[in-house]
Amino acid sequence: MTQVLSRPVPDSTSQPGPPPRRRGRRLPFVLAGASILILAVTLAVVTLLSTDTTSDEAGIESMLSRVSLGGSAGPEATIPRYVVDATVDPGTGQVHARLEVERVGAVTDDGAVTFRVLSAAATATAIEVRVDGRRVDTDLSETTLRVPAPAGTESIRLDVDYVLPELPEPTPADLLADLVPGLGEDEGDEELASSLLGRSEDRVLLGHWLPVAITPGGEAGADLGMGDIGNFPAADWAARVRLPPGWELTTNATSVESAPEGDLVAFGEAGRSLRDLSGVAGRDLAAVTVDAGGVTVRAWAEAGRADEAAEAARIAAGALSYFDARWGAYPWPELDVVATPLPLSVGGVEWSGSVWIAADIFAGGIPGGGEWSDELGDILALGEGAAGLVEGPLGEIVRELVGALRLVRDFTIAHEVAHQWWYGIVGSDQITTAAIDEPLAQYGACRFLVDAEGDTGQTACDANTDLAYVTMRVLGDADAPVDQPTTEFETFTSYGGIVYGKGPGFWQALESEAGAEAVDAALAAVTREHAQAIVTQEEFVATLADSMEGHSDETGALWTHWMEETHGDADIGGPEGILGGALSTVSELLGALRSGDIAFLLELLGTL
């Protein structure tokens, strides 16, 4: 996820599913005939429940057979399989989904399967659970659902009902509250859920909309930390999703069919080795399609904005081909890039096989700019004109910054496409091991842009990495290790500055030590070794170091320096080292705002 700045809160509101039905007492019938009749009826009901599936096996296999994996694909028979039958009403927000989980053994941990239920953080969620056809008691606590699954369990069925919340309308005040924690209300997990799961008049966001099994041993606590929450095993998905006529659906799976079904339209979606199933529905969505070495890249936006979609598709196809040639083959048959209404602090979100890009960024504007963001071209033109009037180094700086602004969209798309390898193909627990996927996605986007745009690309890279760290220091947050769970970061600025800002420095230092080709070769080895798995940080670093021929010891030392220790000010620069005392004063000012120290704030303002 690019610049995800949600903030955690210890308690979030979730609603458990309905209590199990109370069974009546067994009547002491005397007549043998009556007893036999009751036994027969009971056996018939149990048999029906045991064989009740969301879809027939032949239909599931037919859907999945139309989707193939290539390149960096792991084993299929040993991964879980989800079969979904869902109806979504954009008008009322009502969602009903039946989710059948098969090959349960792959996600069973200590006699149970733990599911992440993000909808419970934002809206009352009712869940009825059956294990091998029999209804069971479950415990939905915050956003986790623990389902008993004794040895030999074949399937778990979840019937889920909730109402999609309305998507929030972000304001500049929201951005200020994000920048200066303490000035706005902290909504924590509910804020994260409502940014990925919700509805507006013409859009429905289905991000983490279904319960998903957490990797055995993965983080299953209530605190979701900062940023992404994925720690889900790769799985096969076959889904049928119904929407009203006139609505289009794009998911991270492959669309294999769509047909009228009563008063609705049923979309058939299938995908292999996906870590989740996400989707965006809209009644004015249209796609522009390009080819990237045999992979179909589709960019989705409002109908009538084909030029913007074409540019987004071009950038995504270029990034996909770039990483494919260096890190290992992209395994899915397509990649969807979707213009999505996201909060001010979120530039994009990754899913296996698709990426969401904030609509303003997708259009080439500034996140949260809304209508005035469409005028960015005129603003940038003014900036270029002003730069032409300024001679010397200052004019060059202005020109580089204007060029970097033009590359916000390119950087964001490239970052999210890089996530197709780092979390998509090679999975990790994004809550406990933030040091793996986000710094790598930043580094990948930098490499792509520098090779494509030269000095302007380097300026865009610096603005998204070093400047993120310096901004964090200016806002008063201290340096900290990258290698820590996202739940340990106290503010979103700290998370962004450390993980997105400082973390990529490891990869840049490793490239300086061994060369870009050696780094790429080692990352390709990591992809081959851990494709479709959830890799621990120890496994990741060990494979990387072993693959850095002649530089294994340096790799370990650099990882310790950049990821585990705190040398950010010396390596990148702190407030004093960038613009001197003026920036330090800004840092003190913002610190006073945060703490509410009015007396110090007035004293500080008096010195300006």
C-alpha positions in Angstrom: 0.0 0.0 0.0 1.4 3.4 -0.9 1.5 5.9 2.0 -1.1 4.2 4.0 -1.5 6.4 7.1 -4.3 4.9 9.1 -3.9 5.0 12.8 -4.8 2.2 15.3 -7.0 2.4 18.3 -7.1 -0.3 21.0 -10.8 -1.0 20.7 -12.9 -1.3 17.5 -16.6 -2.0 17.3 -17.6 -5.4 15.9 -20.7 -7.4 16.2 -20.7 -11.2 16.7 -22.9 -13.4 14.6 -26.3 -14.6 15.9 -26.1 -17.1 18.8 -26.7 -20.8 18.0 -30.2 -22.0 18.0 -31.3 -23.6 21.2 -32.1 -27.3 20.7 -35.3 -28.6 22.4 -35.2 -31.6 24.7 -35.5 -35.1 23.1 -39.0 -36.5 23.8 -39.1 -40.1 25.3 -41.2 -41.7 22.5 -42.3 -45.2 23.3 -43.4 -46.4 19.9 -40.6 -47.9 17.9 -42.1 -46.8 14.7 -42.0 -43.2 15.7 -38.4 -43.5 16.9 -37.4 -45.0 13.5 -39.2 -42.3 11.7 -37.5 -39.5 13.6 -34.1 -41.2 13.1 -34.7 -41.4 9.4 -35.7 -37.7 9.2 -32.6 -36.7 11.2 -30.3 -38.7 9.0 -31.8 -37.1 5.9 -31.4 -33.6 7.3 -27.7 -34.3 8.3 -27.1 -35.7 4.8 -28.6 -32.7 3.2 -26.5 -30.4 5.4 -23.3 -32.4 4.7 -23.8 -32.2 0.9 -24.9 -28.5 0.8 -22.3 -26.6 -1.1 -22.2 -23.2 -2.6 -21.7 -24.6 -6.1 -21.3 -28.0 -7.7 -17.8 -29.5 -8.0 -18.0 -29.7 -11.8 -19.0 -26.0 -12.0 -16.2 -24.9 -9.7 -13.6 -26.9 -11.7 -15.0 -25.5 -14.9 -14.5 -22.0 -13.7 -11.0 -22.6 -12.4 -10.0 -24.6 -15.5 -10.3 -21.4 -17.5 -7.6 -19.7 -15.4 -4.0 -20.8 -15.6 -0.9 -19.8 -13.8 2.5 -19.4 -15.3 6.0 -18.4 -14.2 6.3 -17.9 -10.4 3.6 -20.3 -9.4 3.6 -22.6 -6.4 1.7 -25.9 -5.8 -2.0 -25.8 -6.2 -3.3 -29.0 -4.7 -2.1 -28.2 -1.2 -3.5 -24.6 -0.9 -7.0 -23.8 0.4 -9.9 -23.2 -1.9 -12.8 -20.6 -1.5 -16.1 -20.9 -3.2 -18.2 -17.8 -3.0 -21.9 -17.1 -3.7 -22.7 -13.5 -3.0 -25.3 -10.8 -3.7 -24.5 -7.1 -3.3 -27.2 -4.3 -3.3 -25.4 -1.0 -4.0 -28.5 0.9 -3.1 -29.1 -0.4 0.4 -25.5 -1.7 0.9 -26.8 -5.1 1.9 -24.3 -7.9 1.4 -25.1 -11.6 1.7 -22.3 -14.0 1.0 -21.9 -17.7 1.4 -18.3 -18.7 1.6 -17.3 -22.4 1.5 -13.6 -23.0 2.5 -12.2 -26.3 1.3 -8.8 -28.0 1.8 -9.1 -26.8 5.4 -6.0 -28.6 6.5 -3.8 -26.0 4.8 -5.0 -23.3 7.2 -5.6 -25.2 10.4 -3.6 -24.2 13.5 -4.0 -26.1 16.8 -7.4 -27.5 15.9 -8.9 -24.3 14.6 -9.0 -21.9 11.6 -8.7 -18.2 12.4 -10.4 -15.8 9.9 -9.9 -12.1 9.5 -13.3 -10.4 9.3 -12.6 -6.7 8.5 -16.2 -5.9 8.0 -16.8 -6.3 11.7 -14.6 -3.2 12.3 -17.0 -1.0 10.4 -20.4 -2.5 10.5 -22.5 -5.0 12.4 -21.6 -8.4 10.9 -23.7 -11.6 11.4 -22.0 -14.9 10.6 -23.4 -18.4 10.8 -20.8 -21.1 10.7 -21.0 -24.8 9.7 -18.1 -27.3 9.8 -18.6 -30.3 7.5 -22.3 -29.4 7.4 -22.9 -29.0 11.1 -23.6 -25.7 12.8 -21.0 -24.8 15.4 -20.4 -22.2 18.0 -17.8 -19.6 17.2 -16.1 -16.6 18.7 -16.0 -13.4 16.7 -13.7 -11.1 18.7 -13.0 -7.7 17.2 -12.0 -8.6 13.6 -11.0 -12.3 14.2 -13.2 -15.3 14.0 -11.9 -18.6 15.4 -13.6 -21.7 14.0 -13.0 -25.2 15.5 -11.6 -27.6 12.8 -10.6 -31.0 14.3 -8.4 -33.3 12.3 -10.1 -34.6 9.2 -12.3 -31.5 8.7 -13.1 -31.1 5.0 -15.0 -27.8 4.7 -16.1 -24.8 6.6 -19.1 -22.7 5.5 -19.6 -19.1 6.5 -22.9 -17.3 5.8 -22.1 -13.6 6.2 -24.6 -10.7 6.3 -23.8 -7.0 6.8 -24.6 -3.5 5.4 -21.8 -1.7 3.6 -21.0 1.7 5.2 -21.1 4.8 3.1 -17.7 5.9 1.9 -16.4 8.9 3.9 -16.0 12.2 2.1 -12.4 13.4 2.9 -11.8 17.0 3.7 -8.5 19.0 4.0 -9.2 19.0 7.8 -8.8 15.2 7.6 -5.4 15.5 6.0 -4.3 18.0 8.7 -5.5 15.6 11.4 -3.4 12.9 9.8 -0.4 15.1 9.6 -0.6 16.3 13.2 -2.0 13.4 15.3 -4.0 14.6 18.2 -5.8 17.4 16.2 -8.4 14.9 14.8 -10.4 12.0 16.2 -8.6 8.7 15.9 -11.0 6.1 14.4 -8.5 3.3 14.1 -9.6 0.0 12.6 -13.0 1.4 11.7 -11.2 4.0 9.6 -9.2 1.3 7.8 -12.3 -0.8 7.1 -14.3 2.2 5.8 -11.5 3.2 3.4 -11.5 -0.2 1.7 -15.1 -1.4 2.2 -18.0 0.9 1.5 -20.3 2.4 -1.1 -21.2 5.7 -2.7 -23.8 6.6 -5.3 -21.8 5.1 -8.2 -19.1 2.9 -6.5 -18.9 -0.1 -4.3 -15.5 -1.0 -2.8 -15.1 -4.6 -1.8 -11.7 -4.7 -0.1 -11.3 -7.5 2.5 -15.1 -7.9 2.2 -15.1 -11.6 2.9 -13.6 -13.5 5.9 -10.2 -14.8 4.9 -8.2 -17.5 6.8 -5.0 -16.2 8.4 -1.8 -18.1 7.9 -1.2 -20.6 10.8 1.0 -18.8 13.3 0.3 -15.4 11.7 -0.7 -12.2 13.6 -4.4 -12.6 14.6 -4.7 -9.9 17.2 -7.3 -7.1 17.3 -4.7 -4.4 16.7 -4.3 -4.1 12.9 -1.4 -1.7 13.1 -0.6 0.7 10.4 -1.0 0.1 6.7 -1.7 -3.3 5.1 -3.1 -6.2 7.1 -2.4 -9.2 4.8 -1.1 -12.4 6.1 -3.2 -14.8 4.1 -2.1 -18.0 2.4 -2.4 -18.2 -1.4 -5.7 -19.9 -2.3 -7.9 -20.8 -5.3 -11.0 -18.7 -5.6 -14.3 -19.3 -7.5 -17.0 -16.7 -7.0 -20.4 -15.8 -8.3 -21.3 -12.2 -7.4 -24.7 -10.7 -8.2 -25.3 -7.0 -8.9 -28.2 -5.0 -10.3 -28.2 -4.5 -14.1 -26.1 -1.5 -15.3 -23.3 -2.2 -12.7 -19.9 -3.5 -13.8 -17.6 -5.5 -11.6 -13.8 -5.8 -11.7 -12.0 -8.1 -9.3 -8.4 -9.3 -8.8 -9.6 -12.7 -10.2 -10.4 -13.4 -13.9 -13.9 -12.7 -15.2 -15.0 -16.0 -16.8 -18.7 -15.3 -17.3 -21.5 -12.9 -16.7 -25.2 -13.5 -17.4 -28.6 -12.3 -16.2 -30.0 -14.2 -13.2 -33.5 -13.1 -12.4 -33.5 -9.3 -11.8 -29.8 -9.3 -11.3 -26.6 -10.0 -13.3 -24.3 -12.7 -12.0 -20.5 -12.3 -12.5 -18.4 -15.4 -12.5 -14.8 -14.7 -11.2 -12.1 -17.3 -10.8 -8.4 -17.1 -9.7 -5.6 -19.3 -8.6 -3.1 -18.6 -5.9 -4.7 -15.3 -4.8 -4.3 -14.1 -1.2 -7.7 -12.5 -1.1 -10.6 -11.7 -3.3 -11.3 -7.9 -3.8 -13.5 -6.0 -6.2 -14.8 -2.6 -7.3 -18.3 -2.2 -8.7 -19.5 0.8 -10.6 -22.2 1.7 -13.1 -20.0 3.9 -15.2 -16.8 1.8 -15.3 -14.9 1.3 -18.5 -11.6 -0.3 -19.2 -8.6 0.3 -21.6 -6.6 -2.8 -22.3 -3.0 -3.3 -23.3 -0.7 -6.3 -23.6 2.4 -6.7 -21.5 4.3 -9.8 -22.8 1.2 -12.0 -22.9 -0.3 -10.5 -19.7 -3.5 -8.5 -20.2 -3.4 -5.2 -18.4 -6.7 -3.4 -17.9 -7.0 0.1 -16.5 -10.5 0.9 -15.2 -11.9 4.5 -14.8 -15.1 6.4 -15.3 -16.4 6.1 -18.8 -15.2 9.1 -20.9 -11.8 9.2 -19.2 -10.1 6.8 -21.6 -7.0 9.0 -22.0 -6.3 8.7 -18.3 -7.0 5.0 -18.3 -4.7 4.5 -21.3 -1.8 6.3 -19.6 -2.3 4.3 -16.4 -2.4 1.0 -18.4 0.8 2.1 -20.2 2.7 2.8 -16.9 1.4 -0.4 -15.3 2.4 -2.5 -18.3 5.8 -1.0 -18.4 6.4 -1.6 -14.7 5.1 -5.2 -14.9 7.5 -6.0 -17.8 10.4 -4.3 -16.0 9.9 -6.4 -12.8 9.0 -9.5 -14.7 12.4 -9.4 -16.5 14.3 -8.9 -13.2 12.5 -10.7 -10.4 10.8 -13.6 -12.0 7.8 -14.2 -14.3 4.4 -12.7 -13.3 2.1 -15.7 -12.8 -1.4 -14.4 -13.3 -3.1 -14.0 -16.7 -4.0 -10.3 -16.1 -3.5 -7.2 -14.0 -6.2 -4.8 -13.3 -5.5 -1.1 -12.4 -8.6 0.6 -11.0 -9.3 4.2 -10.3 -10.7 4.1 -6.8 -12.1 6.7 -4.3 -9.5 6.3 -1.4 -8.8 8.4 1.6 -6.4 11.4 1.4 -3.6 9.4 3.1 -3.8 6.4 0.8 -2.3 6.5 -2.7 -2.9 2.9 -3.7 -3.7 -0.6 -2.5 -2.3 -3.9 -3.8 -4.1 -7.2 -4.3 -2.9 -10.3 -6.0 -3.6 -9.6 -9.7 -4.9 -6.0 -9.3 -4.1 -2.6 -7.8 -6.3 0.2 -6.7 -5.0 3.7 -7.4 -6.6 6.8 -5.7 -8.8 8.4 -8.4 -7.1 11.8 -8.2 -3.6 10.2 -8.6 -4.9 8.0 -11.4 -6.0 11.1 -13.2 -2.6 12.7 -12.8 -3.6 15.0 -10.0 -3.0 15.3 -6.2 -4.7 12.9 -3.8 -7.7 14.5 -2.2 -7.8 17.3 -4.7 -11.2 16.5 -6.1 -12.3 18.8 -8.8 -9.5 21.3 -8.4 -7.1 18.4 -8.9 -8.1 18.3 -12.5 -6.5 21.8 -12.8 -3.1 20.4 -11.8 -1.9 20.6 -15.4 -2.4 24.4 -15.3 -0.6 24.6 -12.0 2.3 22.7 -13.2 2.5 24.8 -16.4 2.7 27.9 -14.2 5.5 26.2 -12.1 7.4 25.4 -15.3 7.0 29.0 -16.5 8.2 30.3 -13.1 11.2 28.0 -13.2 12.1 29.5 -16.6 12.3 32.9 -15.0 14.7 31.8 -12.3 18.3 31.3 -13.1 20.9 29.1 -11.5 20.5 26.3 -9.0 17.1 27.5 -7.6 15.5 27.4 -11.1 16.8 23.9 -11.6 15.4 22.8 -8.2 12.0 24.2 -9.2 12.1 22.4 -12.5 13.0 19.1 -10.9 10.2 19.4 -8.3 7.6 20.2 -11.0 8.8 17.1 -12.9 8.6 15.0 -9.8 4.9 16.1 -9.2 4.2 14.9 -12.7 5.5 11.5 -11.7 3.3 11.0 -8.6 1.0 8.8 -10.7 3.9 6.9 -12.2 5.6 6.2 -8.9 2.3 5.1 -7.2 1.4 2.7 -10.0 4.9 1.3 -10.1 5.0 0.8 -6.3 1.7 -1.1 -6.4 2.8 -3.2 -9.3 6.0 -4.1 -7.5 3.8 -5.5 -4.7 2.7 -8.2 -7.1 6.0 -9.8 -6.3 6.5 -8.6 -2.7 3.4 -9.9 -1.0 1.6 -11.2 -4.0 4.0 -13.9 -5.2 6.3 -13.9 -2.1 3.9 -13.4 0.8 4.8 -12.1 4.3 2.9 -11.1 7.4 2.4 -7.4 6.7 1.6 -6.7 10.3 4.6 -8.3 11.9 7.2 -8.0 9.2 6.9 -4.5 7.7 10.6 -4.6 6.7 10.0 -6.9 3.7 7.3 -5.8 1.3 7.0 -2.0 1.6 10.7 -1.0 1.4 11.1 -3.4 -1.6 8.1 -1.9 -3.4 9.6 1.6 -2.9 12.9 0.4 -4.2 11.3 -1.2 -7.2 9.4 2.0 -8.1 12.6 4.0 -7.8 14.5 1.6 -10.1 11.8 1.7 -12.7 11.4 5.5 -12.7 15.2 6.3 -12.6 15.7 3.9 -15.6 12.8 5.5 -17.4 13.1 9.2 -16.5 16.7 9.7 -15.4 17.3 12.7 -13.1 13.6 13.5 -12.9 12.9 9.9 -11.8 15.6 10.2 -9.2 14.0 13.3 -7.8 10.6 11.5 -7.6 12.3 8.6 -5.9 14.0 10.9 -3.3 10.7 12.7 -2.7 9.0 9.4 -1.8 11.9 8.0 0.3 14.4 10.3 1.8 11.9 13.2 2.0 9.4 10.9 3.8 12.0 10.3 6.5 13.0 14.0 6.8 9.3 15.0 7.0 8.8 12.6 9.8 11.7 14.1 11.7 10.4 17.6 11.0 7.0 16.5 12.5 8.8 15.5 15.7 8.9 11.7 15.4 12.2 10.0 16.4 14.2 7.6 14.3 13.2 3.9 14.9 14.0 0.4 13.6 12.2 -0.6 10.3 12.2 -4.2 11.6 9.3 -4.0 14.0 5.5 -4.8 13.8 3.3 -2.1 12.4 1.5 -2.2 15.7 4.6 -0.7 17.4 4.5 2.6 15.5 2.8 5.3 17.5 1.9 7.6 14.6 1.3 7.2 10.9 4.1 9.7 10.2 6.5 7.5 12.0 5.4 4.4 10.1 5.6 6.2 6.8 9.0 7.9 7.5 10.6 4.7 8.8 9.2 2.0 6.6 8.7 3.9 3.3 11.4 6.5 3.8 14.3 4.9 5.5 13.6 1.2 4.7 14.5 1.5 0.9 17.9 2.7 2.0 18.9 -0.9 2.6 18.3 -1.8 -1.0 20.0 1.3 -2.3 23.0 0.5 -0.1 23.1 -3.1 -1.2 22.9 -2.0 -4.9 25.9 0.3 -4.3 27.8 -2.5 -2.7 27.1 -5.3 -5.2 25.4 -3.7 -8.3 21.9 -3.7 -9.5 22.2 -7.0 -11.5 23.4 -8.9 -8.4 20.5 -7.5 -6.4 18.0 -8.5 -9.1 19.5 -12.0 -9.3 19.2 -12.5 -5.6 15.6 -11.3 -5.6 14.8 -13.7 -8.4 16.2 -16.5 -6.3 14.0 -15.4 -3.4 11.0 -15.5 -5.8 11.9 -19.1 -7.0 12.5 -20.3 -3.4 9.4 -18.8 -1.8 6.8 -18.4 -4.6 3.2 -18.4 -3.2 4.4 -19.1 0.4 4.3 -16.8 3.5 8.0 -16.2 4.2 9.3 -15.2 7.6 11.8 -12.4 7.9 14.5 -14.9 8.9 13.9 -17.0 5.8 13.8 -14.0 3.6 17.1 -12.5 4.8 18.8 -15.9 4.8 17.8 -16.6 1.2 18.7 -13.1 0.1 22.2 -13.3 1.7 22.9 -16.8 0.4 22.0 -15.6 -3.1 24.3 -12.5 -3.0 27.4 -14.3 -4.2 30.5 -12.8 -2.7 28.4 -10.3 -0.6 26.6 -12.5 1.9 28.3 -11.0 5.0 27.8 -7.4 3.7 24.1 -8.2 3.1 23.6 -9.2 6.7 25.5 -6.2 8.0 23.6 -3.8 5.9 20.3 -5.3 6.9 21.2 -4.8 10.6 22.4 -1.2 9.9 19.3 -0.1 8.0 16.5 -2.3 9.3 17.4 -3.0 12.9 19.3 0.1 14.0 18.8 3.8 14.1 21.2 5.8 11.9 18.6 7.7 9.9 19.8 11.2 10.6 23.4 10.3 9.7 22.5 8.3 6.6 19.7 10.5 5.2 19.6 13.7 7.3 17.5 15.2 10.1 15.7 18.5 10.4 19.0 20.4 11.2 20.8 18.9 8.3 18.3 19.8 5.6 17.4 23.5 6.0 18.9 24.4 9.3 17.2 26.1 12.2 14.0 27.1 10.3 13.0 23.5 9.8 13.9 22.7 13.4 11.5 25.5 14.5 8.7 24.0 12.4 9.3 20.7 14.1 9.0 22.3 17.5 5.9 24.1 16.4 4.2 20.9 15.3 5.3 19.1 18.5 3.6 21.8 20.5 0.4 21.4 18.5 0.5 17.7 19.1 1.1 17.9 22.8 -1.3 20.8 23.4 1.4 22.8 25.1 -0.2 26.2 24.6 2.3 28.2 26.7 5.3 26.9 24.7 3.3 27.3 21.5 2.7 31.0 22.3 6.4 31.5 23.3 7.6 29.8 20.1 5.2 31.9 17.9 6.6 35.0 19.6 10.1 34.2 18.3 9.1 33.9 14.7 
